[in-house]
């Protein structure tokens, strides 16, 4: 966290980036190791190298984007962005309520804090999720806003949070069906890429025999 006069700047948990890089390495190194081993024997390693380079470039782009994620309070604005969301700017004079709510996310036994900033009509202007930010950074942002923050002491389920604070959910939250579709799409895309690479390498594909 950086504090300069009335300016507050916070970054997400650095452990998120470390965990993501480690997970990617554990997932892709064995896969590409097998592909290279097979491809070298068949003199077709160039195709695997191209796919490998594409995956690495996508990973580097995501890392670069993650390093730009931040939340900030200036003398006139609250602003911030996510890894997949554009920069959001909120004028401080539009803020009418600020609330810090502990919530249970998924099956996690410990509650994480939600920082919710709303306008006069109760609509979400800005939200920060404690599973991505340090609790003290959320409090620093809340304390630097022109409206006194309301702190809820009793944790609640995330579904109850969405019901109690309508319009607080992002478009991809509180929609189980959408999550199933997205996960299914990712699995289908991964299978399609795997089949494509195996076809280029001349590897036998069981369900196509």
N, C-alpha and C positions, 0 to 999 in steps of 0.2 A: 504494500500500500504506500502511496505517495501523497503527502499532504503539503500544499504550498499556499498559505493564506486561506482563502475560501475554496481552494481547488483540491479535490480528492480524486485520485486515480487508483483503481484496483485492477488486478489481473486474476484470472481463474486459477484454481489449484494447479500447480505445476505437476503434481503427481498424475493428473489425468493424461498429460502428454507422455510421461514416462510409461504408464501402463499401456497406452495405445501403441507405442512403439514396440514394447516388449511383446504384446499380443500379436502384432503384425509379424514380427520376426519369428515367433513360435509357430505361426500359422503358415507362412509362406516359405521359409527356408527348407523345411522337409519336402514340401510339394515341388519346389523348383529343383531341389537336389535330385529327386527321382527323375524329373523330366530331363534335366541335363544329362544324367547318367544314361538314360535310354536314348536321348537324342544324339549324343556323341557316338554311340555304337552304330547309329543309323545315318551318321553324317548329316544331321538336320538340326544341329544346335542353334543355327541362326534364328529359326522361328521362335524357339524358346527364349533366346536372348531378346528378341523384339518384345515379346509379351512381358518378360521380366522388366525391361526398361520402361514399358508403359506403366506397369504396376508401381515401380519405384518413383516415376515422375508424378503419378497421382498422389502417392504417399507424401512426397516432398511438398507438393502443392497444399495438401491438407495441413502439414506441419507449419508451413509459412502462414497459412490462414489462421491457424490456432494461435500463433504468436502475436497476431494483431487483435485478438479478442480482449476487450476491456470494458469497464464501466467508469464513468467520469462525471463529476459534478463541477461545473464552472460557475462563474458569477451569474450566469443567465440561463444555463441549460443543464439538464440531465441527459447524458447520451451514453450509448454503448452498442455493442454488436455481439453476435454469436458466430460460431464457425460456419454455419449455413444461413445466417440471417444478415441482412444489410444493416448499416448504421442507423440507429433510431435516435432522434433528437426530440426532447421534450422541454418546452419552455417552463421555467420554474413557476411562472405565474399561472400556469394551467393546473398545477398540482393542488388537489384539495384533500386528499387523504393518503396516508402512508401506513402500512400495516406489516408487521413481522409475525409470521404464523409458522409454528413448528408442525411438520407433516410427516407421516410415514409413507415412504415411497416404496412400492412393491412389497417384498417380504423382508425388507431391512428392519432389524430390531430397534435401531436408533432413529430418532426423528431428525429431519433436516429442515432448516428454516427457509421459508418463502418470503421474499421481499416483494410486496405488491404496491404499486403506485397508481392511484386512480384520479380521474377528473371529477368535476362537480356532478356528473350524471352516473358516477360509479363505474365507468368504463376503464379498462386497463390501459394505462399509458406506458407502463414499464414494469417488467417483472424479472427478478433474479432468483435462480433456484440454488439452494444451499448445497446440493450435491455437486455443483460445479465451482462454488465460491466459498472462501473461508467465512465463518460466522462473524468474525470481527470486522471483516471487510463489508459485509452486508450492513452491520450496525453503523459503520463509519459513513456509508452512503446515506443511510436513513437519517443519521444525525446531522448531516450536512444539508438536508433539504429544508425548505422554508416551513413545512408543516410538521408538527410534532408527531412522531411515530407512535402508533398504538401497538403494544407488544402483547400478543396472546400467549398465555402461559401453558394452557393445556394442549398437548399435541392432538392432531386429528388426522384421519385418513385422507389421502389425496382426493378421493372422490367427494368426501365431505367438504374439503376446501373448495372444490369447483362448484359445489352446490351453494355453499355459503357466500362465495364471491363469484357471482356469474360474470362471464366474459373474461375471466382470468386465465382460462386455458388457451394454450397455443393451438393452432389448427390441427396438429398431429397428436394432441393429448386428448384423453377422455373419449377415445374412439377405438375400441378394441378391434372392430372389423377392419379399420384402416391399417392397424398394425399388422394384422394377419396378411392383408394384401401386400403390404410393403415387404414383409419377411419372405412371403412366397415369391415375390418378384425378384428379390435378391438371390434366393436359392436357385430360381430358374436361370437367372443371368449367369451365376457361377457355373451351373451345369452346362450351359450353352458354350461358355468359354472353354471349359474342360474338354467338351466333345470336339470343339474346333481345333484345339491344340493337339489332341490325340489323333484327329483325322490327318492333320498336317504331318505328324510324325509317323503315321502309318501304324499306330498302336491299335490292337484289337479292342473293339467296344462291345461288351457283352450283349447289351440289349439291341444291338444292330446286327448281330450275327444271324 
